[in-house]
Amino acid sequence: MATKKDVTVEQKLRALFLLQQVDCKIDEIAILKGELPMEVRDLEDEIIGLQTRVTNLEKGVQGYADEITGHHNKIQEAENLILRYEKQLEEVKNNREYEALMKELELQKLDIKLSEKKIRGIKHTMTDKERILETAKANVAKKEKVLEEKKVELEQIIGETEKEEVKLLKKSEKAEKDIEERLIKGYKKIRKAYRNGLAVVTVERNSCGGCFNRIPPQMQLEIAQRKKVIVCEHCGRVLVDENIMSESTIDQEQG
């Protein structure tokens, strides 16, 4: 069995390029799985906040309803007192009693008018709050529907990608077997340095496929010969030629 020392530079370059392709696919899966759980958590937190608001609005509306009931009770009490005072008027014996009863009647009538005015004001405010409450409830329902859709989507992605991810990880491990530890460490270090995770790129239109800086003709020739590992002098990425892997080679490496 050939050791890593027996592996040619060309084979190492192919293995590195294959490893990059596999890792890019793993990155795509990670992005999909990484964004959706965050969206789900954000939606769950948002819904909790909205539900708390709905609860507070419901308590507020109920409070207004209780106030209206209280004022109706006051009106009923005042009306009962008015009936009693009017009956007492029929039995008054002097002007003093008459004036006292008339004063009480006037006070009760004023209390009724005040309660009726307050009821009108509370009902107006209550109507506005009920409108806001209905909007909040509709918003919660809308968010809950989106959350359910996101959860289903996440479950589907997890279900679909788990097997694919396992296969890709196995391919990644297989590719690493033909690459010495020094190169693997350098590869991983470069991947971490760039947001797109590209550490191995092809020369495209005489330029680096990573930073797009021009590659000198002599360096392009050396890259095409695959006799040594060459990195871009601008970004540090490993450079390989576009024909580093034919379809048959890829199939053979991935099989």
N, C-alpha and C positions, 0 to 999 in steps of 0.2 A: 504493500500500500504506500502510495506517495505521501510524503510529509509536506508540511507547509513550505519547507525549504526547497522541496523539489518542484513546487508549483512555479510556472513561468510568470513573468511580469504581466504578459498578456492575459493569462488566466486570472491573475489577481485583479487586473483592471476590469475584466468582464464580471468577476464576482462582485467587485465594488459597485459597478454600474447596475448589476442585477439587484444588489442589496438596496441601492438608492431607489430603484423602481418599486421594490416591495415596500420599503419604508414610506414612500410617498402614498401608497395605497392605504397603509396602516394609518398614516396621518389623516387621510381623508375620512376614514372611519372615526378616528378620534375627534375630529372636528364636528362630525354629525352627532356623535354621542355626547360631545362636550357642550354643544349649544342647546340641545333640546332639554337635558336635565336642568340647565340653568333657567331656561324659559319656563319650564314646569314649576320650578321652585319660586320664581318671580311671580307667576300667575297665582300660585297657592297663597303667597304672602299678600298679594294685592286683593284677592278674594276675601281673605280674613279681615283685612282692613275695611273693605266695602261692607262685609256682613256686620262688622262692629258699627259702622255708620248707619246701616239699616236699622239695627237694634236700637241705637240712640234716637233715631228719627221716630221709630215706632213708640218709644217711651215718651218722646216729646208730644206726639199726636195724642197719645192716651192721656197725657197730662192736660192737654187743652180740653179734651173731652170731659175729663173729671172737673175741670174748672167750670165748663158750661153747665154740667149737672149741678154743681154747687150753686151757681147763680140761679138756676131754675128752682132749686130748693128754696133759695132766699126769696124768690118771687112768690112761690107758693105760700111761704110763711107770712110774707107781707100781705098777701091777698086774704089769708085767713084772719090776720089781725084787723084788716080793714073791715071785714064782715062783722067781726066782734065789736069794733069801735062804733060802727054804724048802728048796730043793735043797741049799744049802750046809749047812743045819742037820744034814742026814743025814751030813755028813762032819766035823763039829766034833770036835776032839781034846781040848778042855779047856773048863772053865766060862767062862773069859774070852771065848773066841770065841763061845760060846753066848749069853752075855749081850749081847755087841756085836751079834750078828745079830738077837736078839730086840728090841733097842732100835731097830735100823734098820727092822724089820718094823712096829713100833708107829708109828714116824714116818711111814712110807709109808701106813699105814692112816689116820692122822690127816690126812695130805695129801689123801687121797681124799675123806674126809668134808668137809674144808674146801672142796675144789673142787666137790663136789656141792651144798653149801650155797650157794656163790656162784652156781652155775648156776641154782638155783631162784630166787634173788633177781634175777639178770639176766633170766631168762625172764619174771618178773612185770613188771619194768620195761619189758622189750621188748614185751610184750603191750599195755601202756598206750600206748607210743609208736606201735606199729603201728595201734592204734585211732585215735590222733590223726592219723597219716599218712593213713589211709583217709578220714577226715573232711576233711582238707586237700585231698586229691586230688579229692574230690567237690565241694568248694567251688570249686576251680579250674575243673572241668568246667562247673559251674553258671554261673560268671562268664564263661567263654569262650562259652557259649551265648548269654548276655545280650549280650555284646560283638558277637557275630555278628549278632544281631537288630538292635542299634543301628546297626551299620555298614550293613546292608541298608536300614534306615529312613532313614539319612542319605543314602545314595546315591539313594534314591527321591525324597527331598525336593529334593536338589540337581538331579536330573533333571527333576522337575516344576516347580520354581520358577525355574530359569534362564531359560526362555522368558518366563515371567510377569514376572520381574524386569526383563528387557530391555524388555518392553512398558510396564511401569510407569515405568521410567526415561525412556522416550521421551515418555510422557504428562506426566511431571514437567517435562521440558525444554520441552515445548510450552506448558504452563501458565505457566512462568516468562517466556516471551516477551512476555506481556501485562502483566507486572508490572515496575515500575521497580526499579532496583537497590537503592534505599534501602529499599523495602518488603521485598525479598527478604532483605536483611541483617537487618532487624528480625525478620522471620519466623523465620529460622534461629536467631537469638539467643534468641528466646522458646522455640523447640523444644528447644534445649539446656538451657534453664533448668528444664524439667519432665520427669520420668521418663517420663510417657506421651507426650511429644513433641507435645502439643496446643498449637498457637499460634493457630489459628483455630477458634472455637467458636460454636455457635448460642445464641440466647437461648431457654431452655426453662423454662416455667412462671414467667416473669418474672424468671428468674435466669440468671447466667452459666453456660454449660455446662461451664466449666473449674473455677472455684472455688466455684460455686453461691451466690455472694453475690447479693443482690437488685439488680436493675437498675431505676433510677427510670423512671417512665412516660414522661417527656419524652425521656429517652435512648433508650428503646425505640422511640419514634416516629421519632427521627432515624435509628436503625439501620435501621428498615423503609423509610425513604426512600432509603437507599443513595446519599446525596449526598456523604458523606465517610467516611473510615476512622475508626472509633471503637473505642477499646480499653477493656477493663474497668479501672476505677479501682482495683480491688483486686489483680488478678493480672497485668494488662498484656496479656492475650490480645486478639486482634482479635475483635470481636463482629459477627456477622451474624444476620439473621433466619432463621427456620426455612424460609421459602419462597424463600431465595436462589437455589435451583436446583430447577426442576421436573424430572421424569424426562426430558422431551424436551430440556431444556437440558443435562442431564448427558450424555445420549447424543450430543448435538451437540458438546459440548466434548471428549468422550472419543473420538469417532469419528476 
